[in-house]
Amino acid sequence: MPDAREHAQRCESCARQLHLWSEISRLAPALHEEWESPALWPAIRAAMAEEPPARRRFPVWRWALAAAALVTFAVSLTMPWRAKPQAREFLTDDALHEVEQAESAYSRSIDRLSKLAAPQFEQSHDPLADAYREKLALLDTAIADLKANVENNRYNLYLQNQLASLYREKQKTLQEWLKNGK
Amino acid sequence: MASERKVRGKYSACTAAVLLIGMWAAPAVAREEVQRDFHKTVALPSAHLFRIENSNGNVTIHTHSKPEVEINASIHCSADTASEAQSFCDQIQIVVDEGTSLSVHTQYPSHWSSHSLSHVVHYDISMPQSSPLEVRNHFGAVTVTDLHAAGIIRNNNGHVTLSSTRSRQEVENSFGDVEVRGNDGDVTIRNGNGGVTATDITGALEITNRFGQVRVSRTGHGLTIRSNNGNIQVEHVTGAAVIGNSFGPVLVTDGKADVTVQNQNGEVRATDVAGTADLRTSFGSINFSHVGKALTARAQNAAIVGDTVGGAAVVETTFGRVELRDVKGGARVTAGNSSIRLSAIGGEVYAKTSFAPTIISDAAGPIIVESTNGSVTVESKPGARCQPVALSTSFGPIRVTVPGGIGYNVSSRTTFGKIRSEPDLTVTGSIGGDALNGKIGGGGCDLKLIDQNGSIDILKR
């Protein structure tokens, strides 16, 4: 089952099937009922006494059926005949909300780092500082450009990923400067 | 033109009365997505230009031998309602201009106000393999495969991948990686804030990059890299390689011709260079091994260490040690505040340093050492014929070992220290004072030893 769960993370329809199986297991106990059958056990005992003990067998067809069920389930999880699910292009409302919150968090972190780095950064004439200044200027331009684009395409997953990666890059650059800068 | 529309109702409400049906349905998401597909096939004679311009989506180009271009575009829109998404998708146009060249571009509505609209436009195109290509794309990836004509690709914020191409290819990108795998012809790559990988290029390769790593493997006709702030790794270069970088290491392996590296604030490492190696850097070490012809290594504030040079070696550094071994030609080493250690040098040795020792062994040619405030230790190569030796220092001892059976004209002088000779020395002039002059083995080559504040020892091998 761990393999099936792992596969289901990449396969929407398989995830649904797996969810269904889990739900059946979860709900089945609730459907369990008991009732009194006082005549049942004496009747069984009488029948057993009349019949000679037979060799217990598990018919071949049952094995075949079980194997077929197993294969069907396994194949249905992989669904080789179906095209791979299309990559998601857009964010949902919830995801956008989360992305915007993450963006705000990044902005705050970057502001804090910028304030920490600023005194050293502005005064340094070291070539390394020039390189970091150049990189940060490039990142700022790219972020502004991308934000303008995102403004008209907010749910576009690719753009939001790009923007997040630029924020990460800027944060990393500032952190590196604080660590290595002179 | 044939166009097909379909609405993907992904977000059906989960109102299942029956539990299983409800669970089978997709999870509830409060937005609608619409996809509109565009297909068109247009004739394009061989060698005529195909141009495409797009933004917010990927462009994938394949080629075929037919004189036509198959344009497949998928326009994806997202909005609060399916009708809004559909309406927006309908306004996004794929414009095809036919003429001597064929041009395709994505035309978005001039203005849209709703913040809830989003879009993506992907292209998948099959074009004649012998037609030149121009791609301009923003915010998406570009992939080109099997193009046999010249290509120009300008992209930003997305990866660019070229594979199995021919002819001259030019790629410009920013904020995305560039990968060229297999081009039979010249390649020019200009990138920024992204990595560059180029392999199996038969022609000349020119790469400009900054803030990203560069990896090159198997190039045929010369390599030029201008980079800043990134790692550079190069291997199996057939033509001459000229590499410039700063704030990142440069590693070159298996250069079949000359290699020139100009780095700043980064390490340089060159191994198995068949031609000459000219390696320069500052604040980063230089390491080399197996250079076929002459070597020039210049550094500042960095060590220079290497071995096995087929020609002469010129080495300069400050504040970093020099270690040089197995040089077929001469070695000229200038260092400041750094030690020098040279061994197995086939030609003339010149070594100059300060505030650190100089150690030379197995030198076959003439030896000149100019040191200040450092010891000097020299061993001539055994069995070699006589070679002139001139060693000078201040504030440190001089210790020289000469091969047995070879004559020298000795002139030595030190102000505060003793002068000793293990080989028999026939003194000429006066004994005592600061100087000792004479001949070893009847004389021959000059052995000049000048010191201040240090003793002088002449030893026999």
HADDOCK unambig.tbl for C-alpha pairs under 7 A between the chains (distance, minus, plus):
assign (segid A and resid 16 and name CA) (segid B and resid 24 and name CA) 5.93 0.50 0.50
assign (segid A and resid 20 and name CA) (segid B and resid 20 and name CA) 6.87 0.50 0.50
assign (segid A and resid 20 and name CA) (segid B and resid 23 and name CA) 6.44 0.50 0.50
assign (segid A and resid 90 and name CA) (segid B and resid 78 and name CA) 6.90 0.50 0.50
assign (segid A and resid 92 and name CA) (segid B and resid 29 and name CA) 6.58 0.50 0.50
assign (segid A and resid 92 and name CA) (segid B and resid 31 and name CA) 6.52 0.50 0.50
assign (segid A and resid 93 and name CA) (segid B and resid 30 and name CA) 6.91 0.50 0.50
assign (segid A and resid 152 and name CA) (segid B and resid 115 and name CA) 6.40 0.50 0.50
assign (segid A and resid 153 and name CA) (segid B and resid 117 and name CA) 6.39 0.50 0.50
assign (segid A and resid 153 and name CA) (segid B and resid 118 and name CA) 4.42 0.50 0.50
assign (segid A and resid 153 and name CA) (segid B and resid 119 and name CA) 6.44 0.50 0.50
assign (segid A and resid 154 and name CA) (segid B and resid 118 and name CA) 6.19 0.50 0.50
assign (segid A and resid 155 and name CA) (segid B and resid 118 and name CA) 5.44 0.50 0.50
assign (segid A and resid 156 and name CA) (segid B and resid 118 and name CA) 5.81 0.50 0.50
assign (segid A and resid 156 and name CA) (segid B and resid 119 and name CA) 6.45 0.50 0.50
assign (segid A and resid 159 and name CA) (segid B and resid 139 and name CA) 6.91 0.50 0.50
